[in-house]
Amino acid sequence: MGRYLGGRGISVRHTTGKEIWLIAVNCLLFPFAVWLAAEHVFGIHGPWLTYLVLIAAMPAPQNLFIVAQRYRVDVEMSATLVVKSSMAALLLLPLWIHWTQSG
């Protein structure tokens, strides 16, 4: 992926609505759904709740890029999602930790 981005680069300015939606689902909606189900449906509290929410809030995996490149399907979009969701996760993971431990 580094070699791909080194040759192509990545543009933060030209983030599409589709990218924003996918990143929001991955970094916000999915962890919130996991928190909701874990705490209110299954009654999980304490550190296990934090662990589950953090796993759900992790950025898009690099495997996404590898599979997209192998099958030549949306390679640029997958590289963009891996990088941009990683940047979003850097900002949001501490907030998820704080929120799950204070609740």
N, C-alpha and C positions, 0 to 999 in steps of 0.2 A: 504494500500500500504506500509506503514511503517513496518508493521509486515512481509509482504512478502519480502521486501528488507532486513530487519534485519536478516532473515533466509537464504536468498539466496545471498545477496550482489549484487553489480553492478560493472562491469568492464569497465573502461574507455579505457584501452589499446586495448581491442578486439572489437572496434567499427567497424561494418560492413559497406560496401558501401551502403547497403540499408538504414541503420540508418542515415548515413550522408546525403543521398539524401532526406529522409523524413524530417529531421531537417532543411536542407537548403530550401526545399520548404516551410515549415511552418514558418521559421524565416526570410527568405530572399525574396524568389520569390513571395509568396502571398502578403506580405506587399508592395512590389514594384508594383505588379499588381494593388493593391487597390489604391496606390498613383497615378499611371498612369491614371487609370479610373476616380478617383475622381477629380484630378486637370485638366486633359486635355479633358476628355469627358464631365464631369458634371460641371466643372468650380468651384469646391469647393476650398476655400482658407482659410487661417488663422487657428484658433484653431480647427475648425471642420475637416479640413484636417489632422491635427495632431491626433485628437481623432480616426478618422477612421483608419489611418495607425497603431496606437498603438494597437487598438483592433485586427487588422489583424496580428500583430507581436507577439501576446501573445503565450506562450508556449502551447504544447499539454495539453489538459485538463485531469484531473484525471478521468473524466467520461470514457475516453478511456480505462483506466486500469480496471475500475469497470465492464464495459461491456465485455471486453476480459476475465476477470476472471470468470464472470458469465457463459459465453458460452464456456469457456476453449479453447480459440483460441488465440494463440500468446501472452500469458500472460507476458512472459519474455520480449518480444519485446515492448509491450505497456508500461511496467514499465520503461524500458530503455528509451523509447522516452519521457515519461513524465519528467524524471529526467534530461536527457541530453538536451532536448529542453528548460527546465527551466534554465539550466546553460547558454545556448547560448543566451536566451532572456535577462538574466541579463547583458550580455555584449552588446547586440545589441539594446535594447530599448533606452538607452540614445543617441545612434547614430541616431536612427530613429527620436527621438524628435528634435535633433539638425538639422538634414537634412530637416525635414518638416518645421521647423520654419525659417530656413535661406534661403529657396528657394523662 
